[in-house]
Amino acid sequence: MSKSQTGSFTERVKRLIKAIPKGQVAAYGQIAAYAGDPRGARQVARILHACSDKDNLPWYRVINRSGRISLPRGQGHETQRSLLRNEAVRFRLDGAVDLERHLWQPKDIDKILR
């Protein structure tokens, strides 16, 4: 974590998730690492579960590191896929997001986290 990052891990995670642009995705571990804890992927999932509605987070833009939706079918998987497709996110034939095209590569993490 750089010196210009402020707030708790949870606050940083929420800022990062809000910064993911339409049509792009980020992995749980990617968000955790940018927020200062490279081993905090599960914590990111818990933050999403607890805060998505009240903080209006674009939860559906966060997927697992292999480009797959982590939610089980019948328990949010289809909703997440539909929301991503509505933003023109493309899926490969194996069902994973095309990460070469849609993985978020932020230019200035410090600016997001200030």
N, C-alpha and C positions, 0 to 999 in steps of 0.2 A: 504494500500500500504506500502510495506516495504521501508526502507531507501535506499536499494540498487537498487530500480527501478528508471530508468531514462527516460526522454523524456515525451512528452505530452501523454494524454490518447490515441489519435489517433495512435501515434507511438507505444505505448505498445500494442494496439489491433492488429496492423499489425504484430508485432513480434510474438505475440501469435498465430495468425492464420497461419503464415508461419511455426510455430513449430508443428502444428497438423500433426501427422504421417499419411502416406498412410494407408488406411483401418480403420481409426478411425475418429470420429466426435466429435464436441463440440457444446454446446448450446450457443446461443447469450448471455444469461444472465451469463453463466459460464465464457465466455471470458470477459465480462464487469466486473465481480467481480474480476477475476484475474488481470485485468488491473487497478483496484482501484475504480471502481464505480459499486457497486452491483445493482444499479437501471438503468444502462446504456445499457440495451439490445437493445433498439431502436436506440441508437447512434451507436452501433456495426453494425446494419443493414445498417444504412446510410453510415458508413465508407466502408463497403463491396460494396455497390452500387457505391460509388464515386471512390474507389481506386483499385478494384479487377483487372481490366485490366492493368492500368498503373504500379501497384506494383506487378503484377503477383501473386496475392493471390489465394490460393486454396479455393475459396469462397464456393464451393460445399460441403466442409467438415463442414460447420456451418449450424445447423438445430435448430428447436425450442426445448424447454425443454421436450416436450413429445415424442421427437424422430421423429417428422414429418418434412417434407419439407414444408417450408412456402410459396414458390412460387406457384402461381396458375397453374393449368393445362393449357397447351397451352402458358404459359408465363415463361417457364424455368423449371417447375417442372420435366418434362420428361428428360431434359438434366441433371439436378442435380442427379436424380435417376440413370441415365445411368452411369454418371461419378463415382458415389459411387459404383455401382455394378461392374464397371471395376476394382475397388480396393478391390473387394471381400467383400464389406459391405453387410451384410444380412438384409433383411427386414422381419418383422413378417407378418403374414397373414392379419393383419389389416392395413398394409402399412407403419407402423412406423419402424424405424431402431431398431435393437436389441441392445439396449443401454447396457445391461449387458455384451455384447461381444465387442461392438465398441466404447463406450464412452471413450474419452481421459481422462486419469488420470495422468497428468504430475507429475514427481517426484520432480523437482526443478524449480518452477516458477521464483524464484529470478535469477537463471542463465539465463533463457530465457529473462528476462526483464532488464538485465544489459546492 
